[in-house]
């Protein structure tokens, strides 16, 4: 497994542990989803529901596959398996990505403007300089918008252990161009 993949997963584990107790639990996904929904208040209820369903599906897949001792929480060692066997999580990651990116596109035009992107990613917990670096890596239009499909694919790539030098690597450590 590539070091970059472990670094990406370590960062996202910290962010998914929304309450900071050292474990990922269902409540963390609810808390994070609530923060994201608040960050994009102009999104329709259907998009909010889809985003919440995506967060819940991701949690359900993680809990079902990784919570080996069935205590209702996942520690980092358990969570690392996300990148060890990404095929087990493709559907859940896809639903998570679809829900998040659709929410950030309230008008449904297939494009996400920088301010909305930044608000959504900040609500998850990523650092603003890294968020801007990722947005720039997604090749924004002259109107400073990125394609929903580009962000969706970047989210999926983030969990692939065989990839390095991807757009999502900009979320880890100091931002790069």
VOBA-1610 file (N, C-alpha, C; in pm, whole numbers, padded with zeros to 5 digits, always signed):
BEGIN
Unk+00085-00117+00000Unk+00000+00000+00000Unk+00090+00124+00000Unk+00050+00223-00076Unk+00127+00345-00088Unk+00117+00427+00041Unk+00227+00491+00077Unk+00231+00577+00195Unk+00128+00688+00184Unk+00110+00741+00062Unk+00013+00848+00041Unk-00128+00804+00082Unk-00162+00680+00052Unk-00295+00628+00086Unk-00313+00621+00238Unk-00209+00576+00308Unk-00218+00569+00454Unk-00230+00710+00512Unk-00155+00805+00457Unk-00164+00943+00505Unk-00304+01000+00482Unk-00362+00972+00366Unk-00497+01020+00337Unk-00597+00960+00434Unk-00584+00831+00459Unk-00678+00763+00548Unk-00659+00810+00692Unk-00536+00833+00733Unk-00512+00882+00869Unk-00580+01018+00888Unk-00568+01107+00790Unk-00632+01238+00800Unk-00783+01224+00806Unk-00840+01145+00717Unk-00986+01135+00714Unk-01038+01065+00839Unk-00962+00974+00896Unk-01004+00914+01023Unk-01018+01022+01130Unk-00919+01110+01137Unk-00924+01220+01234Unk-01046+01308+01212Unk-01077+01336+01087Unk-01192+01420+01056Unk-01324+01349+01083Unk-01330+01219+01048Unk-01452+01143+01073Unk-01478+01126+01222Unk-01373+01130+01302Unk-01389+01125+01448Unk-01432+01264+01494Unk-01552+01302+01454Unk-01601+01439+01470Unk-01605+01484+01616Unk-01624+01391+01708Unk-01628+01430+01849Unk-01492+01419+01917Unk-01390+01372+01843Unk-01254+01368+01893Unk-01223+01267+02001Unk-01303+01160+02012Unk-01278+01064+02119Unk-01185+00949+02079Unk-01130+00953+01958Unk-01036+00850+01915Unk-01100+00733+01843Unk-01230+00739+01824Unk-01304+00633+01755Unk-01404+00696+01658Unk-01435+00624+01553Unk-01542+00665+01463Unk-01666+00587+01503Unk-01775+00660+01520Unk-01903+00601+01561Unk-02013+00661+01475Unk-02130+00600+01479Unk-02243+00650+01401Unk-02270+00797+01433Unk-02258+00835+01557Unk-02283+00973+01597Unk-02189+01071+01529Unk-02067+01027+01501Unk-01971+01114+01431Unk-02022+01148+01291Unk-02078+01049+01223Unk-02128+01073+01088Unk-02250+01164+01091Unk-02333+01149+01193Unk-02450+01237+01207Unk-02404+01381+01234Unk-02306+01396+01322Unk-02253+01528+01355Unk-02191+01593+01232Unk-02109+01519+01160Unk-02045+01572+01041Unk-02148+01608+00935Unk-02245+01522+00912Unk-02349+01549+00812Unk-02426+01675+00850Unk-02454+01692+00976Unk-02523+01813+01021Unk-02442+01938+00992Unk-02313+01930+01015Unk-02226+02045+00987Unk-02225+02078+00838Unk-02217+01976+00755Unk-02215+01998+00611Unk-02348+02056+00564Unk-02459+02004+00615Unk-02590+02056+00577Unk-02604+02203+00617Unk-02555+02239+00734Unk-02559+02379+00779Unk-02471+02468+00691Unk-02364+02412+00636Unk-02272+02491+00554Unk-02332+02528+00419Unk-02431+02451+00375Unk-02494+02477+00245Unk-02645+02490+00266Unk-02688+02598+00332Unk-02830+02611+00366Unk-02922+02624+00246Unk-02868+02666+00133Unk-02950+02682+00014Unk-02984+02551-00055Unk-02925+02440-00013Unk-02952+02309-00074Unk-03095+02265-00039Unk-03160+02204-00135Unk-03296+02154-00116Unk-03297+02038-00017Unk-03413+02017+00045Unk-03427+01909+00142Unk-03391+01773+00082Unk-03426+01751-00044Unk-03394+01623-00108Unk-03243+01602-00117Unk-03170+01708-00144Unk-03023+01696-00150Unk-02965+01675-00011Unk-03023+01739+00088Unk-02978+01718+00225Unk-03002+01573+00267Unk-03120+01522+00231Unk-03153+01383+00264Unk-03060+01286+00194Unk-03028+01314+00068Unk-02936+01226-00006Unk-02797+01229+00054Unk-02752+01348+00095Unk-02621+01359+00158Unk-02619+01281+00289Unk-02722+01298+00370Unk-02730+01225+00497Unk-02733+01074+00472Unk-02808+01032+00372Unk-02813+00889+00338Unk-02675+00838+00297Unk-02602+00920+00223Unk-02466+00881+00183Unk-02373+00868+00302Unk-02381+00962+00397Unk-02299+00954+00517Unk-02337+00830+00597Unk-02466+00804+00609Unk-02512+00688+00686Unk-02473+00557+00618Unk-02480+00554+00485Unk-02440+00433+00412Unk-02292+00405+00431Unk-02212+00510+00429Unk-02069+00493+00449Unk-02044+00438+00590Unk-02111+00495+00690Unk-02095+00444+00826Unk-02138+00298+00833Unk-02253+00265+00775Unk-02304+00127+00782Unk-02205+00030+00719Unk-02148+00068+00606Unk-02050-00020+00540Unk-01926-00034+00627Unk-01879+00077+00682Unk-01761+00070+00769Unk-01788-00018+00891Unk-01900+00006+00956Unk-01932-00071+01077Unk-01948-00218+01045Unk-02015-00247+00936Unk-02040-00386+00898Unk-01913-00462+00863Unk-01819-00393+00802Unk-01696-00459+00757Unk-01579-00446+00854Unk-01572-00336+00928Unk-01451-00306+01005Unk-01464-00320+01156Unk-01584-00309+01207Unk-01602-00316+01352Unk-01594-00462+01395Unk-01472-00513+01396Unk-01451-00655+01417Unk-01495-00703+01554Unk-01486-00619+01655Unk-01529-00661+01788Unk-01674-00621+01818Unk-01741-00561+01721Unk-01883-00525+01729Unk-01917-00440+01851Unk-01830-00342+01879Unk-01856-00252+01990Unk-01920-00120+01945Unk-01954-00109+01816Unk-02021+00010+01767Unk-01928+00126+01738Unk-01799+00098+01735Unk-01702+00203+01705Unk-01582+00143+01635Unk-01511+00227+01563Unk-01398+00182+01483Unk-01275+00262+01523Unk-01167+00192+01555Unk-01043+00261+01585Unk-00960+00271+01457Unk-00846+00340+01463Unk-00768+00362+01341Unk-00720+00232+01279Unk-00677+00137+01360Unk-00628+00010+01305Unk-00738-00061+01227Unk-00859-00057+01277Unk-00971-00115+01203Unk-00999-00034+01076Unk-00993+00097+01087Unk-01027+00186+00975Unk-00930+00173+00859Unk-00803+00143+00885Unk-00703+00131+00779Unk-00746+00032+00672Unk-00830-00064+00707Unk-00873-00165+00610Unk-00949-00105+00493Unk-00997+00019+00507Unk-01066+00086+00398Unk-00976+00089+00275Unk-00848+00116+00295Unk-00757+00120+00181Unk-00695-00016+00151Unk-00703-00107+00244Unk-00648-00240+00219Unk-00740-00321+00127Unk-00867-00294+00131Unk-00964-00366+00048Unk-01070-00268-00003Unk-01031-00175-00091Unk-01125-00071-00133Unk-01248-00125-00205Unk-01236-00240-00265Unk-01352-00297-00336Unk-01468-00326-00241Unk-01439-00346-00114Unk-01544-00371-00014Unk-01624-00245+00015Unk-01570-00129-00020Unk-01632-00002+00017Unk-01669+00085-00102Unk-01646+00036-00223Unk-01671+00118-00342Unk-01813+00174-00346Unk-01912+00092-00322Unk-02051+00138-00330Unk-02080+00243-00224Unk-02035+00221-00102Unk-02060+00317+00006Unk-01985+00447-00017Unk-01862+00438-00063Unk-01786+00560-00093Unk-01853+00634-00208Unk-01901+00560-00306Unk-01972+00623-00418Unk-02096+00697-00373Unk-02175+00636-00285Unk-02295+00702-00235Unk-02259+00824-00149Unk-02156+00811-00069Unk-02106+00922+00012Unk-02065+01038-00079Unk-01985+01008-00181Unk-01936+01111-00274Unk-02052+01176-00349Unk-02144+01095-00395Unk-02260+01147-00469Unk-02343+01241-00383Unk-02370+01201-00260Unk-02451+01284-00171Unk-02383+01415-00137Unk-02254+01410-00107Unk-02181+01531-00071Unk-02172+01628-00189Unk-02134+01577-00305Unk-02116+01666-00420Unk-02249+01721-00470Unk-02355+01643-00463Unk-02487+01693-00504Unk-02535+01803-00411Unk-02511+01788-00282Unk-02551+01891-00186Unk-02480+02023-00217Unk-02355+02015-00255Unk-02276+02136-00282Unk-02311+02199-00417Unk-02402+02138-00490Unk-02449+02191-00618Unk-02599+02219-00607Unk-02637+02318-00525Unk-02779+02339-00497Unk-02865+02367-00620Unk-02808+02431-00722Unk-02890+02462-00840Unk-02889+02349-00944Unk-02811+02244-00918Unk-02812+02127-01005Unk-02753+02148-01143Unk-02667+02248-01159Unk-02610+02274-01291Unk-02484+02193-01320Unk-02443+02108-01224Unk-02325+02026-01244Unk-02194+02095-01208Unk-02204+02216-01152Unk-02087+02293-01115Unk-02097+02340-00970Unk-01983+02346-00902Unk-01977+02390-00764Unk-01885+02511-00757Unk-01935+02620-00701Unk-01851+02739-00691Unk-01756+02726-00571Unk-01648+02801-00578Unk-01545+02792-00474Unk-01601+02818-00334Unk-01681+02924-00312Unk-01728+02947-00175Unk-01808+02828-00118Unk-01893+02768-00199Unk-01971+02654-00150Unk-01881+02534-00124Unk-01787+02509-00212Unk-01690+02401-00195Unk-01614+02419-00065Unk-01566+02541-00042Unk-01488+02570+00078Unk-01575+02550+00202Unk-01699+02598+00200Unk-01786+02582+00317Unk-01810+02434+00347Unk-01837+02354+00245Unk-01864+02211+00266Unk-01740+02139+00320Unk-01625+02166+00261Unk-01503+02098+00304Unk-01457+02146+00442Unk-01480+02273+00472Unk-01448+02324+00605Unk-01537+02258+00709Unk-01663+02238+00674Unk-01756+02172+00767Unk-01711+02030+00799Unk-01647+01964+00705Unk-01593+01830+00731Unk-01470+01840+00820Unk-01394+01948+00804Unk-01279+01968+00892Unk-01147+01988+00822Unk-01147+01991+00690Unk-01021+02013+00618Unk-00973+02156+00636Unk-00844+02178+00624Unk-00783+02310+00640Unk-00806+02395+00515Unk-00842+02521+00533Unk-00869+02607+00417Unk-00760+02611+00310Unk-00631+02623+00345Unk-00531+02625+00237Unk-00533+02495+00154Unk-00556+02383+00220Unk-00561+02255+00151Unk-00686+02246+00065Unk-00796+02300+00115Unk-00921+02299+00040Unk-00903+02377-00091Unk-00842+02495-00081Unk-00820+02576-00201Unk-00725+02505-00298Unk-00624+02438-00245Unk-00531+02364-00330Unk-00604+02252-00404Unk-00694+02182-00334Unk-00772+02077-00399Unk-00863+02137-00505Unk-00932+02244-00471Unk-01022+02309-00568Unk-00944+02345-00695Unk-00827+02404-00680Unk-00745+02443-00795Unk-00701+02321-00875Unk-00673+02211-00807Unk-00632+02088-00876Unk-00747+02027-00957Unk-00870+02061-00922Unk-00986+02008-00994Unk-01018+02091-01119Unk-00927+02180-01154Unk-00933+02259-01278Unk-01061+02341-01289Unk-01072+02444-01206Unk-01191+02529-01211Unk-01206+02602-01343Unk-01329+02634-01373Unk-01361+02710-01493Unk-01319+02856-01472Unk-01333+02936-01577Unk-01304+03079-01567Unk-01395+03146-01465Unk-01513+03089-01440Unk-01608+03142-01341Unk-01579+03089-01200Unk-01465+03022-01184Unk-01422+02967-01054Unk-01521+02864-01000Unk-01553+02768-01086Unk-01639+02656-01049Unk-01571+02527-01092Unk-01598+02419-01019Unk-01548+02287-01058Unk-01666+02197-01090Unk-01641+02100-01174Unk-01745+02004-01211Unk-01775+01910-01095Unk-01902+01887-01072Unk-01945+01791-00971Unk-01877+01656-00997Unk-01874+01617-01122Unk-01815+01486-01157Unk-01667+01479-01122Unk-01594+01589-01138Unk-01451+01589-01105Unk-01430+01573-00955Unk-01511+01642-00875Unk-01498+01629-00729Unk-01542+01490-00686Unk-01647+01439-00745Unk-01695+01305-00712Unk-01584+01202-00735Unk-01518+01209-00850Unk-01410+01114-00880Unk-01292+01134-00786Unk-01263+01259-00750Unk-01152+01286-00658Unk-01178+01223-00521Unk-01303+01227-00477Unk-01337+01164-00348Unk-01313+01013-00356Unk-01358+00951-00463Unk-01338+00806-00479Unk-01190+00771-00487Unk-01113+00851-00561Unk-00970+00826-00574Unk-00898+00837-00439Unk-00948+00922-00351Unk-00887+00945-00221Unk-00870+00814-00144Unk-00958+00720-00165Unk-00957+00593-00090Unk-00887+00480-00166Unk-00824+00508-00277Unk-00758+00405-00356Unk-00613+00388-00311Unk-00574+00270-00264Unk-00439+00250-00211Unk-00330+00251-00317Unk-00367+00233-00442Unk-00268+00223-00547Unk-00238+00357-00614Unk-00302+00464-00569Unk-00285+00594-00633Unk-00199+00688-00551Unk-00118+00765-00622Unk-00039+00871-00562Unk-00039+00987-00660Unk-00013+01104-00608Unk-00011+01221-00694Unk-00149+01262-00741Unk-00250+01225-00664Unk-00388+01258-00701Unk-00427+01393-00641Unk-00537+01448-00689Unk-00584+01577-00640Unk-00602+01574-00489Unk-00658+01466-00435Unk-00686+01456-00292Unk-00562+01459-00204Unk-00446+01432-00260Unk-00323+01440-00180Unk-00299+01582-00130Unk-00360+01679-00194Unk-00345+01817-00151Unk-00413+01845-00016Unk-00497+01754+00027Unk-00564+01771+00156Unk-00477+01728+00273Unk-00367+01660+00245Unk-00280+01606+00348Unk-00153+01693+00356Unk-00118+01735+00476Unk+00004+01812+00496Unk-00008+01952+00441Unk+00107+02008+00403Unk+00109+02143+00346Unk+00057+02137+00203Unk-00026+02233+00165Unk-00081+02231+00030Unk+00027+02247-00075Unk+00006+02179-00185Unk+00095+02188-00300Unk+00014+02230-00420Unk+00081+02285-00518Unk+00011+02331-00638Unk-00020+02223-00734
//
